[in-house]
Amino acid sequence: MAHDNLTKAGFGERVTYYTGEALKSLDQIEVQQKKFDFIFIDADKENYPNYLERSLRLANPGALIVADNVLQSGRVYDASHDDLRTENMRAFNLRMANDPNLDSIILPVGQGLSIGRVKG
């Protein structure tokens, strides 16, 4: 579907597509020593901390790392929610906020967007 939509927009052949388990794809990209200026995370919430770790290794200085759904309908700041998904999102948000390699902010738009700029 992504290839079809990007082809209609005129970018279909300018994009490399990876299908399958995201962490394995990110490991493959790292082996290829590719670097990026923009990384968007919107996947299984349980692995957000892992996606951030890989994204930091794949990001150029000055790159933006943006993650969607970081507030989880308010569950991340409601202590009564202690499920694994919510705990991983809390860990992700803390890492974004405290990583010395990032300047970051959470925007309370929709389900929440976290935006981090890689220091360089």
C-alpha positions in Angstrom: 0.0 0.0 0.0 2.8 2.4 0.8 4.5 1.8 -2.5 1.2 2.4 -4.4 0.6 5.6 -2.5 4.1 6.9 -3.0 4.1 5.9 -6.6 0.9 8.0 -7.1 2.7 10.9 -5.4 5.7 10.5 -7.8 8.1 9.1 -5.1 7.6 5.3 -5.5 11.0 4.5 -6.9 12.9 6.9 -4.6 12.0 5.0 -1.5 13.5 1.8 -0.2 10.9 -0.5 1.4 11.5 -3.0 4.2 8.8 -5.5 5.1 8.7 -7.8 8.1 9.7 -7.4 11.7 10.7 -3.7 12.3 13.5 -4.4 14.7 15.2 -6.8 12.2 14.8 -4.2 9.4 16.4 -1.5 11.6 19.3 -3.9 12.4 19.7 -4.5 8.7 19.7 -0.8 7.9 22.3 -0.2 10.6 24.6 -2.9 9.1 24.2 -1.1 5.8 25.5 2.1 7.7 22.6 4.2 6.4 21.8 7.5 8.3 18.6 9.5 8.3 17.5 13.1 9.0 14.0 12.2 9.9 12.6 9.1 11.7 9.0 8.5 12.5 8.0 5.9 15.0 4.5 4.5 14.9 4.5 0.8 15.5 3.9 -1.7 18.3 4.1 0.4 21.5 5.9 -2.4 23.5 9.0 -1.8 21.4 9.1 2.0 21.4 12.2 2.0 23.7 13.9 -0.4 21.3 13.0 1.7 18.3 14.4 4.8 20.0 17.6 3.0 20.7 18.0 2.0 17.1 16.8 5.4 15.8 19.5 7.2 17.8 22.2 5.0 16.1 20.7 5.6 12.7 20.2 9.4 13.0 22.4 12.1 11.6 23.3 15.0 13.9 20.3 17.4 13.7 17.9 14.7 12.7 14.3 14.7 14.1 12.9 11.6 15.7 9.1 11.8 16.0 7.0 9.2 17.8 3.2 9.0 17.7 0.7 7.9 20.4 3.1 8.7 23.3 0.3 9.8 25.7 -1.9 6.7 25.2 -5.2 8.5 25.8 -3.8 9.7 29.1 -2.8 6.3 30.4 0.9 7.3 30.7 0.2 9.9 33.4 -2.5 7.9 35.2 -0.7 5.8 37.9 -3.6 3.3 37.9 -2.5 2.0 34.5 0.4 -0.4 35.0 0.2 -2.7 31.9 3.3 -3.5 29.9 2.3 -1.3 27.0 1.8 1.8 29.2 5.0 1.1 31.2 7.0 0.9 28.0 5.6 4.2 26.8 6.5 5.8 30.1 10.1 4.4 29.7 10.2 5.7 26.2 9.0 9.2 27.2 11.6 9.3 30.1 14.3 8.3 27.7 13.3 10.9 25.2 13.2 13.6 28.0 16.5 12.6 29.6 18.7 11.4 26.8 21.7 13.7 26.7 21.8 13.3 22.9 18.4 14.8 22.4 16.5 18.0 22.8 12.9 16.9 23.1 9.3 17.9 23.7 5.9 16.1 23.9 3.0 17.8 22.1 -0.4 16.9 23.6 -2.0 16.7 20.1 -4.2 13.8 19.5 -2.7 10.8 21.2 0.5 12.8 21.8 3.6 13.4 19.7 7.1 13.2 21.0 9.7 15.2 19.0 13.4 14.9 19.6 16.2 16.7 17.8 19.5 14.8 17.8 22.3 16.9 19.2 25.3 17.1 17.0 
